[in-house]
Amino acid sequence: MKSVMFVCKKNSRRSQMAEGFARTLGTEKIEVASSGLEASHIDPISVQVMAEIGIDISHQTSKALSEFNPENFDAVISLCGCGVNLPEAWVLRDIFEDWQLDDPEGHSIEKFREVRDQVKERVEKLIQAMTN
C-alpha cells in the first residue's frame, strides 16, 4: 500500500484537513500521515469545518516532520509552499507536490471552508493518481 505525508508549517490546519480527507477517502487504498516543520496544535476551527461534512479530525495530533523517516513515504505533499524548506530526502520521493494553499488562520470560517474544499478536491485527485 502506498503512503503519503502531508506537511505544513505547523501541522495545525491545512495538513490536518488533508490527513482527515485522505484517511476517509483513501481507506484501504493508501496510508496517511501529516506533520509540520514544527509541531503545534490543531486549530479548533479546522476541526469544526471538517465536522460539518462528517469527518472527525478531533483525535488527530500535531506532529513534527522530524518524527518521521522520508523512506517510509511514496508521496510528500506540502500544503503551504514550505517545500523549499524541506530536507532533500523529503523532496526526492516518488511524488512531491507543493500545493501552496492559503492559510486560513485569522480569517473567517468561510475562508476555512473554502480551503477545506480546495484540500478535498486535491486529495481526491492524489488518491486517484496513487491508486491507478
C-alpha positions, 0 to 999 in steps of 0.5 A: 500500500502506498503512503503519503505525508502531508506537511505544513508549517505547523501541522495545525490546519491545512495538513490536518484537513488533508490527513482527515480527507485522505484517511476517509477517502483513501481507506484501504487504498493508501496510508496517511500521515501529516506533520509540520516543520514544527509541531503545534496544535490543531486549530479548533476551527479546522476541526469544526469545518471538517465536522460539518461534512462528517469527518472527525479530525478531533483525535488527530495530533500535531506532529513534527516532520522530524518524527518521521523517516522520508523512506517510509513515504511514496508521496510528500505533499506540502500544503503551504509552499514550505517545500523549499524548506524541506530536507532533500530526502523529503523532496526526492520521493516518488511524488512531491507536490507543493500545493501552496494553499492559503492559510486560513488562520485569522480569517473567517470560517468561510475562508476555512471552508473554502480551503477545506474544499480546495484540500478535498478536491486535491486529495481526491485527485492524489488518491486517484493518481496513487491508486491507478 
